[in-house]
Structure formats: C-alpha cells, structure tokens
Amino acid sequence: MAHIPVLLEETITGLNLKPGAVYVDGTLGSGGHAAAAFQSQKNVTIIGFDREGDAIKRAGKLLASLGAKPVLINDSFRNFMEKGNRLPWNAVCYSRGRHDLGFRAFSCFCYL
C-alpha cells in the first residue's frame, strides 16, 4: 500500500517556496511532502530528518528519481537545533501522530 501524505496541497501552497529556498522536513517518512516541495520548485534544497533508516532510504530513492540532491539526516527532528542550526533554512515542516485522542490523527506544523 502506497503512503499518501496528509494535507499535501495545503502544505505546499502554504510554504510558497521561492527559488533558492531551503526546505527542512522534520518527519521525512517516505518523502511525499519533500518530493512535492521539490516538484513545486526545482531550485530548492531539501533537508530531511527521520529516525528510521529505512525511511531515509525510501525517501532518498524517491527524491533522487526526481533529480533532487537532498541532505538526509538519520536522526530525530528533536535534534534539529543541534544539527539543523548549522544549515541555512527558510521553512521547517513536521507532523506528529496524535494517539492521545483515541484514534490516529495528524498535526502538521510549518515555520517560515
């Protein structure tokens, strides 16, 4: 079953990426949001964080198939300030699962 990124169109529209922008995806997963960001603006740098090595590999393959050369960091987004602070960035997006509601829902946060 293929992964379907949540709020994809709304996220990409809200980011309004400009040429030369640096997009940080704090929960890279399978790379759906990062791929859409790259497709919306080819002249953008993608930096992706994920704790799972398999997710980094999947996203890396997807992004490479589109011609992107992302910076992929196999670590938790919670270490962004330590690792990401050394990198120039314009937008940060991450989502988190919400299990405290008794069902699976997601929140997506974007900082520009």
Phi, psi and chi 1 to 4 in degrees:
 res  aa     phi    psi   chi1   chi2   chi3   chi4
   1 MET       -  130.3 -174.6  165.2  130.5      -
   2 ALA   -77.8  145.8      -      -      -      -
   3 HIS   -78.3  133.7  171.6   72.6      -      -
   4 ILE  -113.7  112.3  -60.2  171.5      -      -
   5 PRO   -63.8  139.0  -17.2   27.8      -      -
   6 VAL   -81.9  144.8  -62.8      -      -      -
   7 LEU    50.0   39.2  -61.2  171.7      -      -
   8 LEU   -61.2  -54.8 -177.7   61.9      -      -
   9 GLU   -62.1  -42.8 -174.0  175.1  -33.3      -
  10 GLU   -63.6  -39.7  -65.7   84.6   -8.0      -
  11 THR   -64.8  -49.2  -59.6      -      -      -
  12 ILE   -65.8  -41.7  -59.8  -53.1      -      -
  13 THR   -62.5  -43.7  -60.3      -      -      -
  14 GLY   -64.7  -32.6      -      -      -      -
  15 LEU   -69.6  -35.6  -72.0  172.7      -      -
  16 ASN    47.0   55.4 -168.9   26.1      -      -
  17 LEU   -64.0  135.9  -66.3  169.9      -      -
  18 LYS  -104.9  158.8  -53.9  -76.2 -172.2 -128.2
  19 PRO   -54.9  134.8  -25.4   34.2      -      -
  20 GLY    86.3   -1.2      -      -      -      -
  21 ALA   -67.2  156.4      -      -      -      -
  22 VAL  -115.9  119.5  176.9      -      -      -
  23 TYR  -106.9  123.5  167.8   81.0      -      -
  24 VAL  -107.4  121.9  179.3      -      -      -
  25 ASP  -105.1  108.8 -169.9  -32.2      -      -
  26 GLY   -77.5  -15.5      -      -      -      -
  27 THR  -133.6   73.3   51.1      -      -      -
  28 LEU   -56.2  -42.9 -174.3   63.0      -      -
  29 GLY    54.0 -130.1      -      -      -      -
  30 SER   -83.9   -1.6  -65.9      -      -      -
  31 GLY    90.6   11.7      -      -      -      -
  32 GLY   -60.8  -47.5      -      -      -      -
  33 HIS   -68.6  -41.3  -75.5   96.5      -      -
  34 ALA   -63.2  -41.1      -      -      -      -
  35 ALA   -63.7  -42.9      -      -      -      -
  36 ALA   -66.1  -36.8      -      -      -      -
  37 ALA   -62.6  -44.1      -      -      -      -
  38 PHE   -65.8  -40.8 -178.7   75.0      -      -
  39 GLN   -67.3  -29.7  -71.6  175.2  -47.7      -
  40 SER   -77.8  -24.0   76.3      -      -      -
  41 GLN  -152.6   98.9  177.4   51.0 -105.3      -
  42 LYS   -63.9  -27.3  -62.4  -74.8 -173.8 -172.0
  43 ASN   -93.5   60.7 -175.0   16.2      -      -
  44 VAL  -135.4  145.6   66.3      -      -      -
  45 THR   -97.2  130.4  -60.7      -      -      -
  46 ILE  -104.4  126.3  -55.5  -70.4      -      -
  47 ILE  -118.2  121.8  -58.7  170.8      -      -
  48 GLY  -122.1  133.0      -      -      -      -
  49 PHE  -108.6  136.7  -79.1   80.7      -      -
  50 ASP  -158.5  141.5 -153.7  -69.7      -      -
  51 ARG   -76.1  -22.7  -66.6 -176.9  -60.7 -174.5
  52 GLU   -94.7  122.0  -62.5  179.2   26.2      -
  53 GLY   -59.5  -36.9      -      -      -      -
  54 ASP   -64.8  -37.4  -71.5  -16.4      -      -
  55 ALA   -65.2  -42.1      -      -      -      -
  56 ILE   -59.4  -42.7  -68.3  -75.1      -      -
  57 LYS   -65.4  -46.4  -71.9  177.2 -172.0  173.0
  58 ARG   -60.3  -49.4  -78.4 -169.0  -47.8  -87.3
  59 ALA   -64.3  -39.4      -      -      -      -
  60 GLY   -60.7  -42.2      -      -      -      -
  61 LYS   -65.1  -45.4  -74.8 -179.7 -174.8  178.1
  62 LEU   -60.6  -49.5  171.3   61.9      -      -
  63 LEU   -65.3  -39.4  -68.3  164.1      -      -
  64 ALA   -64.1  -36.2      -      -      -      -
  65 SER   -64.6  -20.6   75.6      -      -      -
  66 LEU   -93.8   -6.6  -61.0  172.9      -      -
  67 GLY    95.1    5.8      -      -      -      -
  68 ALA   -79.2  153.0      -      -      -      -
  69 LYS  -124.0   75.7  -64.0  177.9 -178.1  171.1
  70 PRO   -75.3  159.4   31.1  -36.9      -      -
  71 VAL   -98.3  113.0  175.7      -      -      -
  72 LEU  -109.7  128.2  -58.4  178.3      -      -
  73 ILE  -119.3  114.5  -58.9  169.5      -      -
  74 ASN   -82.7   80.2 -170.3 -169.6      -      -
  75 ASP  -164.1  167.8 -160.6   -6.8      -      -
  76 SER   -75.9  144.8  170.9      -      -      -
  77 PHE   -60.9  -22.7  179.0   67.5      -      -
  78 ARG   -61.5  -18.6   94.2  177.2   43.4 -173.0
  79 ASN   -95.3   15.8  -63.5  -39.6      -      -
  80 PHE   -56.6  -45.4  170.2   72.0      -      -
  81 MET   -63.0  -33.2  -68.4  -50.6  -69.7      -
  82 GLU   -73.8  -46.5  174.0 -170.7  -28.0      -
  83 LYS   -95.2  -39.8  -60.9 -159.9  174.8  179.1
  84 GLY   -78.7  -21.9      -      -      -      -
  85 ASN   -65.0  -21.2 -131.2    9.8      -      -
  86 ARG   -82.4   -5.1  -65.9 -179.1 -121.7  150.1
  87 LEU  -114.4  142.6  -54.9  165.2      -      -
  88 PRO   -74.2  137.3   27.5  -32.8      -      -
  89 TRP  -148.0  152.9   54.6  -86.5      -      -
  90 ASN  -115.9  -28.2  -57.0  100.4      -      -
  91 ALA  -145.3  140.7      -      -      -      -
  92 VAL  -127.3  129.4  177.4      -      -      -
  93 CYS  -128.3  141.0  -74.2      -      -      -
  94 TYR  -153.8  156.7   69.7   96.2      -      -
  95 SER  -127.2  160.3   61.3      -      -      -
  96 ARG  -141.0  143.3   71.6  169.3 -173.7 -122.5
  97 GLY   -72.4  142.2      -      -      -      -
  98 ARG  -112.6  102.0  -63.6  -72.2  -50.3  -95.5
  99 HIS  -100.3  -10.3  -60.0  -75.4      -      -
 100 ASP   -72.0   -9.7   56.2  -34.7      -      -
 101 LEU   -90.5   -3.8  -59.3  174.6      -      -
 102 GLY    89.7   -1.9      -      -      -      -
 103 PHE  -149.1  166.9   57.7   90.6      -      -
 104 ARG   -87.0  120.3 -169.8  170.7  177.8  139.7
 105 ALA  -138.2  166.5      -      -      -      -
 106 PHE  -130.4  148.1  -69.2   89.2      -      -
 107 SER  -117.0  142.0  -59.4      -      -      -
 108 CYS  -124.4  129.7 -177.7      -      -      -
 109 PHE  -120.6  132.7  -55.6   90.6      -      -
 110 CYS  -127.5  131.5  -65.4      -      -      -
 111 TYR  -119.9  126.9  -60.5   95.4      -      -
 112 LEU  -111.4      -  -53.7  177.1      -      -
